[in-house]
């Protein structure tokens, strides 16, 4: 469907005579401008078993894919294989938070294993096995604190990764240009079917 606005002579003929040549020269260039190329940003999809992870969820690597027919990829312990697909700053910040939490979780596991190792080593430190020496008490205390901290560390870890995916998908071209594409004209030019110049503006109905 095409809508046209008549540029007929009026009391402002001088202004119209000045503006018309500019419209005539600019219209072909505007009409021939290529449409903006869509972004290569992919739609990131999590594996079905990873889509429902919530608070205090299982701590394992996420799996994702970037197209319908592709296979799911392991995101890596720190989510490093997802990072090349992120362009949104909020998504990158959430992935950084996920990486930080994974480092904390790894450190907590090492502390717990170290405390358990110290306790076991102290059992056989003397000829007679001992199970509650001062060193062992300290090791038990460290292990308990480690277990408690693990609860707080892992509570929101999975959410950071899922929010990174959600923030990135929210920036897809279809979402960004939803309003702009609807008002952008498909045709812009100048014609004179009746001898009088007309500005031609048109939209394609979908």
C-alpha positions in Angstrom: 0.0 0.0 0.0 1.4 3.5 -1.0 0.7 6.8 0.6 1.6 10.0 -1.3 1.8 13.6 -0.2 1.2 16.3 -2.9 3.8 19.0 -3.1 1.6 21.6 -4.8 2.6 25.3 -5.2 1.3 27.5 -2.5 1.9 30.8 -0.9 5.3 29.4 0.1 6.4 28.7 -3.5 9.9 30.0 -2.9 10.5 27.6 -0.1 9.0 24.7 -2.1 11.2 25.6 -5.1 14.2 25.5 -2.9 13.3 22.2 -1.1 12.2 20.2 -4.2 15.6 19.8 -5.9 17.0 18.6 -2.6 14.2 16.0 -2.3 14.6 14.9 -5.9 18.4 14.4 -5.5 18.1 12.7 -2.1 15.2 10.4 -2.8 17.0 7.9 -5.2 19.8 7.5 -2.7 17.3 6.9 0.1 15.3 4.5 -1.9 18.3 2.4 -2.9 19.8 2.1 0.6 20.2 -1.6 1.5 18.4 -2.9 4.5 20.5 -3.2 7.7 22.2 -6.6 7.9 20.9 -8.7 10.8 23.4 -9.3 13.7 25.2 -12.6 13.8 24.4 -12.9 17.5 23.0 -16.4 17.9 20.1 -17.5 20.0 21.6 -19.5 22.9 19.6 -22.5 24.1 20.4 -24.5 27.3 20.1 -28.3 27.4 16.7 -29.4 28.7 18.2 -30.7 31.9 19.9 -27.4 32.6 16.9 -25.1 32.0 15.3 -25.8 35.5 18.3 -25.3 37.7 17.5 -23.0 40.6 18.8 -22.1 44.0 21.3 -24.6 45.5 21.2 -26.6 42.3 23.6 -29.3 41.3 27.1 -27.9 40.6 28.2 -29.2 37.2 29.0 -27.7 33.8 26.2 -26.3 31.7 25.5 -27.5 28.2 24.2 -25.2 25.4 23.8 -24.8 21.7 23.5 -21.8 19.3 21.3 -23.2 16.5 18.4 -25.6 16.1 20.3 -28.5 14.4 23.6 -28.1 16.3 24.8 -30.4 19.1 25.0 -29.2 22.7 28.4 -28.0 23.8 29.9 -28.2 27.2 30.3 -24.6 28.5 33.3 -25.5 30.6 33.9 -25.3 34.3 34.0 -21.5 34.3 31.6 -21.0 31.4 34.6 -20.0 29.2 33.2 -21.7 26.0 30.0 -19.5 26.2 32.0 -16.2 26.5 32.7 -15.8 22.7 29.0 -15.7 22.0 28.3 -12.9 24.5 28.2 -9.3 23.3 25.8 -7.8 25.9 27.6 -6.1 28.9 25.0 -7.4 31.4 25.4 -11.0 30.1 29.2 -10.7 30.4 28.9 -9.3 33.9 26.7 -12.3 34.9 29.2 -14.7 33.4 32.0 -13.0 35.3 30.0 -13.5 38.5 29.5 -17.2 37.6 33.2 -17.6 37.1 33.9 -16.0 40.4 31.5 -18.3 42.2 33.0 -21.4 40.5 36.5 -20.3 41.7 35.1 -19.9 45.2 33.5 -23.4 45.0 36.8 -24.9 43.8 38.7 -23.2 46.6 36.2 -24.4 49.2 36.6 -28.0 47.9 40.3 -27.8 48.1 40.2 -26.5 51.7 37.8 -29.3 52.7 39.9 -32.0 51.1 43.0 -30.5 52.8 41.4 -30.5 56.2 40.2 -34.1 55.8 43.8 -35.0 54.8 45.3 -33.3 57.8 42.9 -35.2 60.1 43.7 -38.5 58.5 47.4 -37.9 58.7 47.2 -37.1 62.4 45.4 -40.4 63.1 48.6 -42.2 62.3 51.0 -39.6 63.4 52.0 -41.6 66.5 52.3 -45.2 67.4 48.9 -45.1 69.0 46.1 -43.8 66.8 44.5 -40.6 68.0 41.3 -39.0 66.8 40.9 -35.8 68.8 44.2 -34.1 69.1 44.5 -30.3 69.0 45.5 -30.4 65.4 42.6 -32.7 64.6 40.2 -30.3 66.3 41.5 -27.5 64.2 41.1 -29.6 61.0 37.5 -30.5 62.0 36.7 -26.8 62.6 38.1 -25.9 59.2 36.1 -28.7 57.5 32.9 -27.6 59.1 33.4 -23.9 58.2 34.2 -25.1 54.6 30.9 -27.0 54.4 28.9 -24.1 55.7 30.5 -21.7 53.3 29.8 -24.1 50.4 26.0 -23.6 51.0 26.3 -19.8 50.5 28.7 -20.1 47.6 26.6 -22.4 45.5 23.2 -20.9 46.3 23.1 -18.5 43.4 25.9 -19.9 41.2 23.7 -21.5 38.6 21.5 -18.4 38.4 24.4 -16.2 37.3 25.0 -18.5 34.2 21.3 -18.6 33.3 21.0 -14.8 33.7 23.9 -14.4 31.3 22.1 -16.5 28.7 18.8 -14.6 29.2 20.5 -11.2 29.0 22.2 -12.1 25.8 19.1 -13.5 24.1 17.2 -10.3 25.1 19.5 -8.3 22.7 18.7 -10.3 19.6 18.0 -8.2 16.5 14.3 -9.1 16.4 13.9 -7.7 19.9 15.9 -4.6 19.3 14.2 -3.6 16.1 10.7 -4.6 16.9 9.4 -1.1 17.0 11.7 0.5 14.4 11.0 -1.9 11.5 7.3 -1.4 11.8 7.5 2.4 11.0 10.4 2.3 8.5 9.1 3.0 5.0 9.9 0.5 2.2 9.7 3.0 -0.6 10.8 6.7 -0.7 10.9 8.7 -3.9 9.5 11.5 -6.0 7.1 11.2 -9.0 5.1 13.5 -11.2 2.1 11.6 -12.8 0.0 14.8 -13.1 2.7 17.2 -13.9 3.1 18.2 -10.3 5.8 16.7 -8.3 4.7 14.3 -5.5 6.6 12.8 -2.6 6.1 9.0 -2.7 6.3 7.2 0.6 5.2 3.5 0.9 5.0 0.6 3.3 4.5 -3.0 2.5 1.7 -4.6 4.5 2.6 -7.9 6.1 
